[in-house]
Amino acid sequence: MDTIDQTRAKIADLRVQLQSGKVFGSTGEIARGIILNSLQHQSPTEVELPNDDEVRELIKELQEDLKNGSLTNITDKELDKLIMHLGSPNSDIRDKGIFFLFNDLIQNQILSDSQLVLMFDHLLNDDVIFNHITEDENDGVYGRSFSVMMLSTLIYVDRAGRNFIDPERKNFLVEQIAMYVILENDTRGFNGSHGWVHAYTHIGNVLDELAGDPDLIRADKVLLLAILFEKYRVIQTPLIFGEPNRLATYLANQFQEDEIYRQFGLIELREWRRSLSMNRIRESEGMWNAMFNRQRLLQSLILNPNLPQDIIDYLEDTSDFTM
């Protein structure tokens, strides 16, 4: 199995090949090889997190100040404390607390551009976005998943007019998101004890934001399409909490943007179908999970009002969205 650094080097090489026009139709095949060589299943280790008591009162104070209109700024120290607890397994802290609070702070323009950059850089750090990612299911997923969700919000804010993500950071963003999709194997949706995990829904969110970025070059959008398709194909655990619908929305929106993405999408869909018809299927729980994941994705695609007609025609002609 490849290390994270080896996987990163292979993705960098594939990006260069795409940007130079050396590959296109074979991009998925190359990406599949990278993904299969990156699959690691190590035993989970303890996830170290700060004590939530340290941030609980801060969340309450900031929420109250926002409500009465007295909050005009927060300190970098307060921001850092909030960010450090975004991976809390406690949904009242992570989701209903910090994530909701961040959205309110951004909407009310409380955070400065330098603080948005501070958040952006922290969330993309290897120690955050890849925290415990090569291990079996573990509590590190909350920080990874909600970092990706928060990044999708920051990308939207940047495109809406704040313009705080410079080209160097945008380039690193593509690299890290590509790596994250390749490495993330935790497909849990809702956890009865800790709330939403939803890593693959959040992947859909961040990919959709990048799909609509006019400054992102076509080669990078094709790269992300290829990695999403190929990673989805190898997942053998169920995606049943709305993830296929969210990912189908991203795919339909990206296909609408340019014919090149539709051409690539058809290449991926045809190869996916061909591989199923050619390969001898050995029944297993993982195999059936993969089959029904595919069915849910294609059904969500065919029902999406933004799906281009040529993709619709292909799916209807082959009845590829039915079992």
PyMOL commands that set and color helices and strands:
alter all, ss='L'
color gray80, all
select helices_A, chain A and resi 4-19+27-36+53-68+76-84+91-107+113-123+126-129+140-162+167-183+199-211+218-234+243-257+259-278+285-303+309-318
alter helices_A, ss='H'
color red, helices_A
select strands_A, chain A and resi 190-191+195-196
alter strands_A, ss='S'
color yellow, strands_A
deselect
rebuild
show_as cartoon
